[in-house]
Amino acid sequence: MPKLLYPVSEQVYQDFFASVKRGLFVEQSHQGQLHRIIRMFVDVPRGVESFSRSGSNPIAPNDVLERIKAQMRAIQDEYAPVQQVG
């Protein structure tokens, strides 16, 4: 993972995201600036979501856990065998 946020180390992020289908950018910022900056330079997979809040509304660990569980359910649904009716 990069140690410098800007300028964006494009190759480091491209290599990282090459192995990622889903993920979560957790940011204590109103507009999710890091997620936006990274997306300007790197093709971030569709399953990587931004989860951000303003400084006056801290993100609770349970909120992050719920978002991760939702992503896990989405992965399970994606790979679940399709059942035929009839």
N, C-alpha and C positions, 0 to 999 in steps of 0.2 A: 504494500500500500504506500502511496506517496507521502512524503513528509512535508511537502510544500503544496499549498492549495492553489496559489496563483503565482506565476503563470502555470496553467494546467499541464501536467506531464502526460500528454496525450497517449503515448505508447504504454505507459504504466497502466492507465485506466483501460485502454483497449485490451491489453493482455488480461487484466482482471475480469472485465465484463465478457470476455470470450468464453469463460467457464460458468457464467451466471445466467439463469433463466428468470429467477425471481429474487427480489431483495427489497430492502427498505432503507431509505435515506432518512435517518432520524435527526432532525435539526431543531434546536431551540431558537428559531427565528420565524418571523411572521410570514415570509414569502418563500421559504425554502431556497435561499440563495445558492447554496452549494449545489443542490440538485440542478438548478437552472444553469449555473456556470458549467458544470460538467457536461450537460446536454448540449451546450453550445459547441463543444469541441469533440465530443465522443458520442458514438452511437450507443446509447444506453438501452438495454433490452426493455421491451414493453412491460414485462413483469416487475420491473424495479420501480417502486413507488416512492413518492415523497410523503413524509409524515412530519409536519412542522407546526409549531405554535409560537405565538408571540412570547416575549420574555416575561410578561405578567401572568401567563398561564403555563406553568411548568408541565412538562410531559411526565406523567407517572409511569413507573415500571409496568404496572398492569395494563396501561394503554398500549405500550409497545408489545407486550405479550399478546394482547388480543389481536393486534395487527399481524403479528407473526403467525398466530393460529389461523387467522383468515387466509393467509398466504399458503399455509400448509394444506388447508382444506381445498383451496383452488388447485394445488398440485395434485392432490388425491383425486379430485374430480376429473382433472385432465387425463390422468393415467388409469382411471377406473375402467374396467371392461364394460362395454356397452351391452346391456341386456336387451334381448329381442322380446317383444310382446307378441303373443299369439301362439 
